[in-house]
Amino acid sequence: MTIQPIELPETIVIGVLALQGAFIEHIHYLQKLRPQNHTIKAIPIRTLPELQQCQALVIPGGESTVISSIASHTPGLLEALIEFARDPQKAVWGTCAGMILMADVDGIGGGRKKMVKGWEGIGGMKVWRNLYGTQLESFEAPLTIPSLSNPSKPFNAIFIRAPAVHSLSPESQVEVVAQLPEQFLPPPPPLDSPLGEPNVDDLGKVWLKKGRKMVTSFHPELSGDVRVHEFWVEKCVLGR
């Protein structure tokens, strides 16, 4: 999917939604980046005026239902977040819970808590919550990703109660940046779920990109490696 060029200021303000979850780690990683011709200013986002300052947004891991609920009780924030996520000119990255929130409106399955609606940041994507298991079943997997700088060095991807892609529509135009090795793949979700039959070929797709939008089912902000953040800023925020 072609990214349309946009004018960006020299100092780019990137918001990290700070309602719940692992937001401060994203801020620290973004502050380490030095993209050519630009400066990154990473700020926590808890209110509508703070979001309105931003050229790009990270939706961190945590609890998707809690994040959406808190946003809905903050004047104007949830509606603005959904509009931001759907705007093709805005760079948005969802990690773990953020990936769930970037799914289709009725494209979220799994979990025992009240179901949350997706924000349609990546159209044509359905997601299954916690398919990789509980907190005790968290794991790490080395990923070889040609798109990263220093591609010969594996990226240590950390999965914590991670969601999985249930299915991608044929029209979704989603680029698969990384896929899990077969030995780490989760079991398929139920065939009789409200989301319909899953696509088993999509289950291991743990890093997707569509235009200026990106999702990861793992937690790059816990890896000690800034290369995924670097990729998002270069490819999605700056469009280079």
NUDRENLO-599760 format. One record per residue (C-alpha): residue number from 1; residue in three letters; y, x, z. Coordinates in steps of 0.05 Angstrom, whole numbers, plus 32768, in hexadecimal, padded with zeros to 4 digits. Example, Ala and Ser with C-alpha at 12.3 -4.5 7.8 and 13.67 -1.06 7.14 Angstrom:
BEGIN
R  nuba  dodo    yy    xx    zz
R     1   ALA  7FA6  80F6  809C
R     2   SER  7FEB  8111  808F
//
This chain:
BEGIN
R  nuba  dodo    yy    xx    zz
R     1   MET  8000  8000  8000
R     2   THR  8042  801F  7FE9
R     3   ILE  8077  802A  801E
R     4   GLN  80BD  8017  8008
R     5   PRO  80F1  804C  801B
R     6   ILE  8124  8038  8050
R     7   GLU  8162  805A  806C
R     8   LEU  8156  8076  80B1
R     9   PRO  8189  8096  80E0
R    10   GLU  8183  80DF  80F3
R    11   THR  816D  80C9  8139
R    12   ILE  8134  8098  8133
R    13   VAL  812A  806A  816F
R    14   ILE  80E1  805A  817A
R    15   GLY  80D1  8026  81AE
R    16   VAL  8091  8025  81D6
R    17   LEU  8082  7FE0  81F3
R    18   ALA  8082  7FEC  823E
R    19   LEU  806A  7FAA  825A
R    20   GLN  8026  7FC4  8270
R    21   GLY  7FF4  7FFA  825D
R    22   ALA  7FF8  8042  8247
R    23   PHE  803F  8044  822D
R    24   ILE  805D  8082  824F
R    25   GLU  8029  80B0  822E
R    26   HIS  8040  8098  81E9
R    27   ILE  8088  80A7  81FB
R    28   HIS  8076  80EE  8211
R    29   TYR  804F  80FB  81D1
R    30   LEU  8086  80E0  81A4
R    31   GLN  80BA  810B  81C8
R    32   LYS  8093  8149  81B4
R    33   LEU  809A  813C  8169
R    34   ARG  80CE  815F  813E
R    35   PRO  80CD  813E  80F9
R    36   GLN  80F6  8160  80C3
R    37   ASN  813E  8146  80BF
R    38   HIS  8135  8115  80F8
R    39   THR  8134  8111  8144
R    40   ILE  8106  80E1  816A
R    41   LYS  8121  80B9  81A4
R    42   ALA  80E7  8094  81C6
R    43   ILE  80FA  805D  81F7
R    44   PRO  80D3  8029  8220
R    45   ILE  80DC  7FE1  8209
R    46   ARG  80DD  7FA8  823B
R    47   THR  8116  7F7C  8221
R    48   LEU  8130  7F60  81DF
R    49   PRO  8170  7F8B  81DF
R    50   GLU  8144  7FC9  81E6
R    51   LEU  8118  7FB5  81AC
R    52   GLN  8155  7FA8  8181
R    53   GLN  8167  7FF2  8185
R    54   CYS  8126  8008  8165
R    55   GLN  8112  801D  811F
R    56   ALA  80C8  8020  8132
R    57   LEU  809A  8008  8168
R    58   VAL  8059  801C  818C
R    59   ILE  802F  7FE5  81AD
R    60   PRO  8004  800B  81DF
R    61   GLY  7FC0  8000  81FE
R    62   GLY  7FB7  7FD4  823B
R    63   GLU  7FA7  7F8A  823F
R    64   SER  7FBA  7F63  8201
R    65   THR  7FBE  7F20  8226
R    66   VAL  7FEA  7F3E  825D
R    67   ILE  8019  7F61  822B
R    68   SER  8021  7F21  8203
R    69   SER  802B  7EF6  8242
R    70   ILE  8061  7F23  8260
R    71   ALA  8085  7F26  821D
R    72   SER  8084  7EDA  8219
R    73   HIS  80A8  7ED6  825C
R    74   THR  80DE  7F06  8247
R    75   PRO  8116  7EE1  8222
R    76   GLY  810F  7EE9  81D7
R    77   LEU  80E0  7F24  81DB
R    78   LEU  809E  7F09  81C2
R    79   GLU  80BD  7EE8  8186
R    80   ALA  80E2  7F28  8175
R    81   LEU  80A3  7F52  817D
R    82   ILE  807D  7F25  814D
R    83   GLU  80B5  7F28  811B
R    84   PHE  80B8  7F74  8122
R    85   ALA  806C  7F79  8118
R    86   ARG  806E  7F4E  80D9
R    87   ASP  80AA  7F71  80B9
R    88   PRO  808E  7F9F  8082
R    89   GLN  80CB  7FCD  808A
R    90   LYS  80BD  7FDA  80D4
R    91   ALA  808C  8010  80EA
R    92   VAL  805D  7FF6  8120
R    93   TRP  8020  8017  813F
R    94   GLY  7FEF  7FF3  816C
R    95   THR  7FBD  8019  8196
R    96   CYS  7F81  7FF5  81B6
R    97   ALA  7FA2  7FB6  81D3
R    98   GLY  7FDA  7FC2  81A0
R    99   MET  7FA6  7FC0  8169
R   100   ILE  7F8E  7F7C  8183
R   101   LEU  7FD6  7F61  8181
R   102   MET  7FDE  7F7A  8139
R   103   ALA  7FA5  7F4D  8122
R   104   ASP  7FAB  7F0B  80FE
R   105   VAL  7FC6  7ED0  8126
R   106   ASP  7F80  7EB2  812C
R   107   GLY  7F5B  7EF3  8122
R   108   ILE  7F4A  7F09  8169
R   109   GLY  7F05  7EFF  8188
R   110   GLY  7EE0  7F16  81C6
R   111   GLY  7EF4  7F1D  820F
R   112   ARG  7EF0  7EEC  8248
R   113   LYS  7F3A  7EE2  8255
R   114   LYS  7F67  7EB0  8233
R   115   MET  7F6B  7EC2  81EA
R   116   VAL  7FAB  7EDF  81D0
R   117   LYS  7FC8  7ED2  818B
R   118   GLY  7FD0  7F0D  815C
R   119   TRP  8014  7F1F  8140
R   120   GLU  7FFD  7F2B  80F7
R   121   GLY  8017  7F72  80F4
R   122   ILE  7FDE  7F84  80C6
R   123   GLY  7FCD  7F47  809D
R   124   GLY  7F84  7F3A  808D
R   125   MET  7F68  7F5D  80CC
R   126   LYS  7F3C  7F3C  8100
R   127   VAL  7F2D  7F61  8140
R   128   TRP  7EF8  7F5A  8177
R   129   ARG  7F0E  7F6C  81BD
R   130   ASN  7EE8  7F9E  81E8
R   131   LEU  7EAF  7FA3  81B6
R   132   TYR  7EA2  7FEB  81CB
R   133   GLY  7E93  7FD5  8212
R   134   THR  7EB1  7FD6  8257
R   135   GLN  7EDB  800B  827A
R   136   LEU  7E9B  802D  8290
R   137   GLU  7E85  8033  8248
R   138   SER  7EC2  8059  8232
R   139   PHE  7EB3  8095  8206
R   140   GLU  7ED0  80CC  81DB
R   141   ALA  7EBF  80DC  8193
R   142   PRO  7ED5  8116  8167
R   143   LEU  7EF4  80FD  8126
R   144   THR  7EFF  8129  80E9
R   145   ILE  7F3C  810C  80C7
R   146   PRO  7F54  812C  8086
R   147   SER  7F98  810A  808B
R   148   LEU  7FAC  812F  80CB
R   149   SER  7FCE  8172  80CE
R   150   ASN  7F9A  81A9  80DB
R   151   PRO  7F63  817A  80C1
R   152   SER  7F2B  81AB  80D1
R   153   LYS  7F37  819F  811B
R   154   PRO  7F14  815F  8132
R   155   PHE  7F3F  812B  8156
R   156   ASN  7F22  8117  819A
R   157   ALA  7F27  80CB  8198
R   158   ILE  7F23  80A8  81DB
R   159   PHE  7F08  8060  81DD
R   160   ILE  7F15  8036  821B
R   161   ARG  7EFE  7FED  8218
R   162   ALA  7F0E  7FF5  81CF
R   163   PRO  7F15  7FBD  819C
R   164   ALA  7EF2  7FC0  8159
R   165   VAL  7F04  7FA6  8114
R   166   HIS  7EDD  7F65  810B
R   167   SER  7EEE  7F60  80C1
R   168   LEU  7F23  7F70  808D
R   169   SER  7F33  7F3F  8056
R   170   PRO  7F29  7F59  800E
R   171   GLU  7F74  7F4F  8003
R   172   SER  7F8A  7F75  8041
R   173   GLN  7F9D  7FB6  801D
R   174   VAL  7F8D  7FDD  805C
R   175   GLU  7F83  8028  8058
R   176   VAL  7F4B  8043  8084
R   177   VAL  7F63  8084  80A3
R   178   ALA  7F27  8091  80D1
R   179   GLN  7EE2  8074  80DC
R   180   LEU  7EB2  8081  8115
R   181   PRO  7E71  80A7  8108
R   182   GLU  7E35  8078  8106
R   183   GLN  7E1A  808E  814A
R   184   PHE  7E58  8072  816D
R   185   LEU  7E5B  802E  814B
R   186   PRO  7E5D  7FF0  8177
R   187   PRO  7E2D  7FB6  8172
R   188   PRO  7E45  7F7F  8144
R   189   PRO  7E67  7F42  8164
R   190   PRO  7E45  7EFE  8164
R   191   LEU  7E3A  7EDF  8120
R   192   ASP  7E4D  7E9A  8139
R   193   SER  7E91  7EAD  8154
R   194   PRO  7ED0  7E86  8141
R   195   LEU  7EE4  7EC2  8116
R   196   GLY  7EA8  7EB8  80E9
R   197   GLU  7E76  7EEC  80D4
R   198   PRO  7E8D  7F34  80E1
R   199   ASN  7E8C  7F69  80AB
R   200   VAL  7E5F  7FA0  80C7
R   201   ASP  7E7E  7FD2  8097
R   202   ASP  7EC1  7FC8  80B9
R   203   LEU  7EAA  7FD2  8102
R   204   GLY  7EB3  801D  8103
R   205   LYS  7EF8  801E  80E3
R   206   VAL  7F20  8037  811F
R   207   TRP  7F61  804C  80FD
R   208   LEU  7F83  8020  80C9
R   209   LYS  7FC5  8025  80A5
R   210   LYS  7FE9  7FF2  807A
R   211   GLY  802E  8005  8061
R   212   ARG  8058  8015  809F
R   213   LYS  8025  7FF5  80CD
R   214   MET  7FED  801B  80F1
R   215   VAL  7FB7  800B  8124
R   216   THR  7F86  8035  814B
R   217   SER  7F4E  801A  8177
R   218   PHE  7F4E  805B  819E
R   219   HIS  7F84  807B  81CA
R   220   PRO  7FA5  80B7  81A8
R   221   GLU  7FD9  80BB  81E1
R   222   LEU  7FA1  80D2  8211
R   223   SER  7F84  8107  81E4
R   224   GLY  7FB3  8142  81F1
R   225   ASP  7FBD  8144  81A5
R   226   VAL  7FFD  812B  8184
R   227   ARG  7FE3  812A  813C
R   228   VAL  7FD9  80DE  8138
R   229   HIS  8020  80D3  8151
R   230   GLU  8038  8106  811F
R   231   PHE  8013  80E2  80E7
R   232   TRP  8031  809E  80FA
R   233   VAL  8078  80B9  80FC
R   234   GLU  8071  80DE  80BA
R   235   LYS  804B  80AA  8093
R   236   CYS  8060  8067  80B1
R   237   VAL  80A4  8072  80D2
R   238   LEU  80C1  80A3  809F
R   239   GLY  8095  808E  8065
R   240   ARG  808A  80D5  804C
//
